Amino acid sequence: MVIATRAGQPQATVNQEIRFCRSPDGTRLAYAVHGNGPPLVVASCWLSHLQHDWQSPVWRHFLDDLGAIATVVRYDERGFGLSDWNVTDFSLAARLADLESVVESLGLERFALLGMSGGSAPAMAYAIAHPERLTRLVLYGTVCGEPVVREGDELAEEETYRSMIRVGWAKDDPVFRRVFTTIFIPDATEEQMRWFDDLQRMSTSPENAVASRIGRQAVDIVADLPRITAPTLILQATGDRATTFDNAVSVSGLIPGARLVALDSRNHILLSTEPAWATFIAEVHEFLEPDRRSWASARRRTEPLSPRERDVLGLCADGMTNEEIATALTLSPRTVERHLSNIYLKLGLTGSAARTAAVARFLRES
């Protein structure tokens, strides 16, 4: 068990279990579980670090808000974070095998899958290979699924990026890494940019960064995308320079029944303060609602409320508003709202009187 704290607020603790498994080729993979709700496996972007992300002014809201509506399973890709760095195979086949290994290690039978950025490729590949395992598929910042072919100036630009990684990735001076930071989060604060500068060096080696980039650009599954049968939600920032909106349009046109939501943002990683993030989490929450209802029905007989949910409900009983509860528990108001939504779902309560009824039941059982 690893305890992570919110940066600058050490009193806020999060229980995160970090575990390890091995892919068929022997690569050791680190994965983590946190949150409460139906299982949501996240094939995240290549730049991740399971423990470091909890102190992040860039990633923390993803972990908090998704964990309030689902039991989130994340893993560091091969060559990154807490997973093995001594690897050479960054092919889609190897990355799909990694995802399969994490799922099998957890013993998951049915689950939702979120593919983010470069992680969208193994997520789509999993949906193609194992349609019976997925309840639904979410893609954010998705790749288009076909190999990247560059010539002329575009090829020269790509070679420049690879040279900057080889030369500047591991240096103390972040000047080269800042180029990638401004592509990923152009509207970030200086604090957020500095953190992302550091994440790049912390998450992997220059060699792995280049090899992974080359492997991701060779992905070729576009012809198989129409075979995806899981209900699919695709979200994409309209001004994203890392994976363009055109990618999302192409993928949504190929996956039967897929729904595309345009997000008004220039950031590849949505920031907590921008309206696009509120839209993202609201859309994911609504999309996962059938899974949440099924999960709540199964759980209602065994464990009605988690300790954190009881904390929230107890403060409701004390007459606190959501904002006051958020301050008391060092959470965001949105996270408090998600906890209350889980409580109502588990207790089978709906409508404007749900809060009053939940508090009344809590007082009777206390």
C-alpha positions as CSV (number, residue, x, y, z in Angstrom):
1,M,0.0,0.0,0.0
2,V,1.3,3.4,-0.9
3,I,0.0,6.6,0.6
4,A,0.1,9.6,-1.7
5,T,-0.4,13.2,-0.7
6,R,-1.7,16.2,-2.6
7,A,1.2,18.7,-3.3
8,G,1.2,21.4,-0.7
9,Q,-1.6,19.7,1.3
10,P,0.0,16.8,3.2
11,Q,-3.1,16.2,5.3
12,A,-5.0,14.8,2.2
13,T,-4.1,11.1,1.8
14,V,-5.1,8.7,-0.9
15,N,-4.9,4.9,-0.6
16,Q,-3.3,3.6,-3.7
17,E,-2.2,0.0,-4.1
18,I,0.8,-0.5,-6.4
19,R,1.3,-4.0,-7.6
20,F,3.4,-5.7,-10.3
21,C,2.9,-8.4,-12.9
22,R,4.9,-9.6,-16.0
23,S,4.1,-9.4,-19.6
24,P,4.7,-12.6,-21.7
25,D,8.2,-11.4,-22.7
26,G,9.1,-11.0,-19.1
27,T,8.8,-7.2,-18.8
28,R,7.8,-6.2,-15.3
29,L,4.8,-3.9,-15.2
30,A,3.7,-1.7,-12.4
31,Y,0.0,-1.0,-12.0
32,A,-2.1,0.8,-9.3
33,V,-5.7,0.7,-8.1
34,H,-7.6,3.5,-6.4
35,G,-11.1,4.9,-6.2
36,N,-14.5,3.5,-5.7
37,G,-17.0,2.2,-8.3
38,P,-17.1,-0.1,-11.3
39,P,-13.7,-1.0,-12.8
40,L,-12.2,1.5,-15.2
41,V,-8.8,0.4,-16.7
42,V,-6.8,3.3,-18.0
43,A,-4.3,2.9,-20.8
44,S,-2.6,6.2,-20.2
45,C,-0.3,8.3,-22.2
46,W,3.4,7.2,-22.3
47,L,4.5,9.9,-19.9
48,S,3.4,8.6,-16.5
49,H,4.7,7.7,-13.1
50,L,2.2,6.0,-10.8
51,Q,3.5,7.6,-7.6
52,H,4.8,10.9,-8.9
53,D,1.5,11.7,-10.6
54,W,-0.2,12.1,-7.2
55,Q,1.9,15.2,-6.5
56,S,1.1,16.6,-9.9
57,P,-0.5,20.0,-10.5
58,V,-1.2,18.6,-14.0
59,W,-2.5,15.0,-13.4
60,R,-3.9,15.0,-9.9
61,H,-7.4,16.1,-10.8
62,F,-7.6,13.2,-13.3
63,L,-6.9,10.8,-10.4
64,D,-9.3,12.4,-7.9
65,D,-12.3,12.9,-10.2
66,L,-12.1,9.6,-12.0
67,G,-11.5,7.8,-8.7
68,A,-14.7,9.3,-7.4
69,I,-16.8,7.6,-10.1
70,A,-14.9,4.3,-10.7
71,T,-12.3,1.9,-9.3
72,V,-9.4,3.1,-11.5
73,V,-6.7,0.8,-12.6
74,R,-3.6,2.6,-14.1
75,Y,-0.3,1.2,-15.2
76,D,3.0,2.5,-16.3
77,E,3.8,1.5,-19.8
78,R,6.9,-0.7,-20.5
79,G,10.0,1.6,-20.4
80,F,8.3,4.2,-18.2
81,G,7.6,5.1,-14.6
82,L,7.9,2.1,-12.2
83,S,7.7,-0.5,-14.9
84,D,10.9,-2.0,-16.4
85,W,13.0,0.5,-18.4
86,N,15.3,-2.2,-19.8
87,V,13.2,-3.0,-22.9
88,T,13.5,-2.7,-26.6
89,D,10.2,-3.8,-28.0
90,F,7.7,-0.9,-28.1
91,S,5.5,-2.4,-30.8
92,L,1.7,-2.3,-30.5
93,A,1.7,-6.1,-30.1
94,A,3.9,-5.9,-27.0
95,R,1.8,-3.0,-25.5
96,L,-1.4,-4.9,-26.1
97,A,0.1,-7.9,-24.3
98,D,1.0,-5.6,-21.4
99,L,-2.6,-4.5,-21.1
100,E,-3.8,-8.0,-21.3
101,S,-1.4,-9.0,-18.5
102,V,-2.6,-6.2,-16.2
103,V,-6.2,-7.2,-16.7
104,E,-5.5,-10.9,-16.1
105,S,-3.4,-10.1,-13.0
106,L,-6.5,-8.3,-11.5
107,G,-8.9,-11.1,-12.6
108,L,-11.2,-8.6,-14.3
109,E,-14.0,-10.2,-16.3
110,R,-15.9,-7.2,-17.5
111,F,-14.8,-3.5,-17.3
112,A,-14.7,-0.2,-19.0
113,L,-11.5,0.9,-20.7
114,L,-10.1,4.4,-21.1
115,G,-7.4,4.9,-23.7
116,M,-5.6,8.3,-23.4
117,S,-3.3,9.7,-26.0
118,G,-0.8,7.1,-27.1
119,G,-2.6,4.6,-24.8
120,S,-5.6,4.8,-27.2
121,A,-3.8,2.5,-29.6
122,P,-3.5,-0.5,-27.2
123,A,-7.0,0.3,-25.9
124,M,-8.5,0.1,-29.4
125,A,-6.5,-3.1,-30.1
126,Y,-7.9,-4.6,-26.9
127,A,-11.4,-3.7,-27.9
128,I,-10.8,-5.4,-31.2
129,A,-9.2,-8.6,-29.7
130,H,-11.5,-9.0,-26.6
131,P,-15.0,-7.5,-27.4
132,E,-16.6,-9.8,-24.8
133,R,-14.6,-8.2,-21.9
134,L,-15.5,-4.6,-22.4
135,T,-18.6,-2.9,-21.1
136,R,-17.7,0.4,-22.9
137,L,-14.7,2.2,-24.4
138,V,-13.6,5.8,-23.9
139,L,-10.9,7.4,-26.0
140,Y,-9.3,10.8,-25.3
141,G,-6.6,12.4,-27.5
142,T,-6.8,9.4,-29.7
143,V,-4.3,8.4,-32.4
144,C,-5.8,7.7,-35.8
145,G,-4.7,4.1,-36.0
146,E,-2.5,4.3,-39.1
147,P,1.2,4.6,-39.5
148,V,2.7,8.1,-39.6
149,V,4.4,8.8,-43.0
150,R,6.5,11.9,-43.2
151,E,8.5,13.4,-46.1
152,G,10.4,16.6,-46.7
153,D,10.0,19.3,-44.1
154,E,7.8,17.0,-41.9
155,L,10.5,14.4,-41.8
156,A,13.1,17.0,-41.0
157,E,10.9,18.3,-38.2
158,E,10.5,14.8,-36.7
159,E,14.2,14.1,-36.9
160,T,14.7,17.4,-35.0
161,Y,12.4,16.3,-32.2
162,R,14.2,13.0,-31.9
163,S,17.5,14.8,-31.7
164,M,16.2,17.1,-29.0
165,I,15.1,14.1,-27.0
166,R,18.5,12.4,-27.4
167,V,20.5,15.5,-26.5
168,G,18.3,17.2,-23.9
169,W,16.0,14.7,-22.2
170,A,18.3,13.9,-19.3
171,K,19.9,17.3,-18.8
172,D,19.3,19.4,-15.7
173,D,18.4,22.3,-17.9
174,P,14.9,21.7,-19.2
175,V,15.2,23.9,-22.3
176,F,14.8,21.1,-24.8
177,R,12.0,19.4,-22.7
178,R,10.2,22.7,-22.5
179,V,9.5,22.4,-26.3
180,F,7.4,19.2,-25.7
181,T,5.8,20.8,-22.6
182,T,4.5,23.7,-24.6
183,I,3.0,21.4,-27.2
184,F,1.2,19.3,-24.5
185,I,0.0,22.1,-22.2
186,P,0.4,25.5,-23.9
187,D,-2.1,27.2,-21.5
188,A,-0.4,25.8,-18.3
189,T,1.0,28.0,-15.5
190,E,4.7,28.1,-15.0
191,E,4.5,25.8,-12.0
192,Q,2.6,23.2,-14.2
193,M,5.1,23.6,-17.0
194,R,8.1,23.1,-14.6
195,W,6.4,19.9,-13.2
196,F,5.9,18.5,-16.7
197,D,9.5,19.4,-17.6
198,D,10.6,17.3,-14.6
199,L,8.1,14.4,-15.4
200,Q,9.7,13.8,-18.8
201,R,13.2,13.2,-17.3
202,M,11.8,11.3,-14.3
203,S,9.5,9.0,-16.3
204,T,11.9,7.4,-18.7
205,S,15.3,7.5,-20.4
206,P,16.1,9.4,-23.7
207,E,16.6,6.1,-25.5
208,N,13.2,4.8,-24.4
209,A,11.5,8.1,-25.3
210,V,12.8,7.9,-28.8
211,A,12.1,4.2,-29.3
212,S,8.6,4.6,-27.9
213,R,7.9,7.6,-30.2
214,I,9.0,5.5,-33.2
215,G,6.9,2.5,-32.1
216,R,3.8,4.6,-31.6
217,Q,4.2,6.2,-35.1
218,A,4.2,2.7,-36.6
219,V,0.8,1.7,-35.3
220,D,-1.4,0.2,-38.0
221,I,-4.9,-0.9,-36.9
222,V,-7.1,1.5,-38.9
223,A,-8.5,-1.3,-41.0
224,D,-9.7,-3.1,-37.9
225,L,-11.4,-0.2,-36.1
226,P,-14.9,-1.0,-37.6
227,R,-14.7,-4.3,-35.7
228,I,-15.0,-2.5,-32.3
229,T,-18.4,-3.3,-30.9
230,A,-18.2,-1.8,-27.4
231,P,-20.2,1.5,-26.9
232,T,-17.6,4.1,-27.6
233,L,-17.2,7.7,-26.4
234,I,-14.5,9.8,-28.0
235,L,-13.4,13.2,-26.5
236,Q,-11.0,15.5,-28.1
237,A,-9.6,19.0,-27.5
238,T,-10.2,21.0,-30.7
239,G,-6.9,22.9,-30.4
240,D,-4.7,19.9,-29.4
241,R,-1.4,19.9,-31.3
242,A,-0.1,16.6,-29.9
243,T,-3.0,14.5,-31.4
244,T,-5.2,16.6,-33.6
245,F,-9.0,16.8,-33.8
246,D,-8.8,15.3,-37.2
247,N,-7.6,12.0,-35.6
248,A,-10.8,11.9,-33.5
249,V,-13.0,12.6,-36.4
250,S,-11.4,9.8,-38.4
251,V,-11.7,7.3,-35.6
252,S,-15.3,8.2,-34.7
253,G,-16.2,7.7,-38.3
254,L,-14.8,4.2,-38.3
255,I,-16.0,2.8,-35.0
256,P,-19.7,1.9,-35.3
257,G,-22.0,4.1,-33.2
258,A,-19.1,6.1,-31.7
259,R,-20.0,9.5,-30.2
260,L,-17.6,12.4,-30.6
261,V,-17.5,15.2,-28.1
262,A,-15.4,18.3,-29.0
263,L,-13.7,20.1,-26.1
264,D,-12.8,23.7,-26.3
265,S,-9.1,23.6,-25.3
266,R,-5.6,23.8,-26.7
267,N,-4.2,21.5,-24.1
268,H,-3.4,17.8,-24.8
269,I,-3.7,17.2,-21.0
270,L,-6.8,19.1,-19.8
271,L,-6.1,21.3,-16.8
272,S,-8.4,21.3,-13.8
273,T,-9.3,25.0,-14.0
274,E,-10.5,25.0,-17.6
275,P,-14.2,24.4,-18.6
276,A,-13.2,21.6,-20.9
277,W,-12.2,19.4,-17.9
278,A,-15.7,19.8,-16.3
279,T,-17.2,18.8,-19.6
280,F,-14.8,15.8,-19.9
281,I,-15.6,14.4,-16.4
282,A,-19.4,15.0,-16.8
283,E,-19.4,13.1,-20.1
284,V,-17.4,10.2,-18.7
285,H,-19.6,10.1,-15.6
286,E,-22.8,10.0,-17.7
287,F,-21.3,7.4,-20.1
288,L,-20.3,5.1,-17.2
289,E,-23.7,5.4,-15.5
290,P,-25.0,2.0,-16.7
291,D,-21.8,0.4,-15.3
292,R,-22.3,2.3,-12.1
293,R,-25.9,1.2,-11.6
294,S,-24.9,-2.5,-12.2
295,W,-22.0,-2.2,-9.8
296,A,-24.1,-0.5,-7.1
297,S,-26.8,-3.1,-7.4
298,A,-24.3,-5.9,-6.8
299,R,-22.6,-4.0,-4.0
300,R,-25.6,-2.9,-2.1
301,R,-26.0,-6.2,-0.3
302,T,-22.4,-6.3,0.9
303,E,-20.8,-2.9,1.5
304,P,-23.2,0.0,1.1
305,L,-20.7,2.8,1.7
306,S,-17.0,3.2,1.7
307,P,-15.2,5.0,4.6
308,R,-14.8,8.1,2.6
309,E,-18.4,8.1,1.5
310,R,-19.4,7.8,5.2
311,D,-17.2,10.8,6.0
312,V,-18.9,12.8,3.4
313,L,-22.4,11.7,4.5
314,G,-21.5,12.4,8.1
315,L,-20.6,16.0,7.3
316,C,-23.9,16.3,5.4
317,A,-25.6,15.2,8.6
318,D,-23.8,18.0,10.4
319,G,-25.4,20.5,8.0
320,M,-22.4,21.3,5.9
321,T,-22.6,22.4,2.3
322,N,-20.6,20.6,-0.5
323,E,-18.1,23.5,-0.4
324,E,-17.6,23.2,3.4
325,I,-17.3,19.4,3.1
326,A,-14.6,19.8,0.4
327,T,-12.7,22.2,2.6
328,A,-13.0,19.9,5.7
329,L,-11.8,16.8,3.7
330,T,-9.3,18.6,1.5
331,L,-11.2,17.6,-1.7
332,S,-12.5,19.5,-4.7
333,P,-16.2,20.3,-4.7
334,R,-16.6,18.2,-7.8
335,T,-15.1,15.2,-5.9
336,V,-17.6,15.7,-3.1
337,E,-20.4,15.7,-5.7
338,R,-19.1,12.5,-7.1
339,H,-19.1,10.9,-3.7
340,L,-22.6,12.0,-3.1
341,S,-23.6,10.6,-6.5
342,N,-22.1,7.2,-5.5
343,I,-23.9,7.3,-2.2
344,Y,-27.3,8.0,-3.8
345,L,-26.6,5.3,-6.4
346,K,-25.7,2.7,-3.7
347,L,-28.7,3.5,-1.5
348,G,-31.1,3.5,-4.5
349,L,-32.0,7.1,-4.0
350,T,-33.0,9.6,-6.7
351,G,-34.6,13.0,-7.0
352,S,-34.3,16.2,-5.1
353,A,-34.9,14.5,-1.7
354,A,-32.0,12.0,-2.1
355,R,-29.7,14.0,0.2
356,T,-32.2,14.3,3.0
357,A,-33.1,10.6,2.7
358,A,-29.4,9.5,2.7
359,V,-28.7,11.6,5.8
360,A,-31.8,10.2,7.5
361,R,-30.6,6.6,6.8
362,F,-27.1,7.4,8.0
363,L,-28.4,8.8,11.3
364,R,-30.6,5.8,11.8
365,E,-27.7,3.4,11.3
366,S,-25.1,5.4,13.3
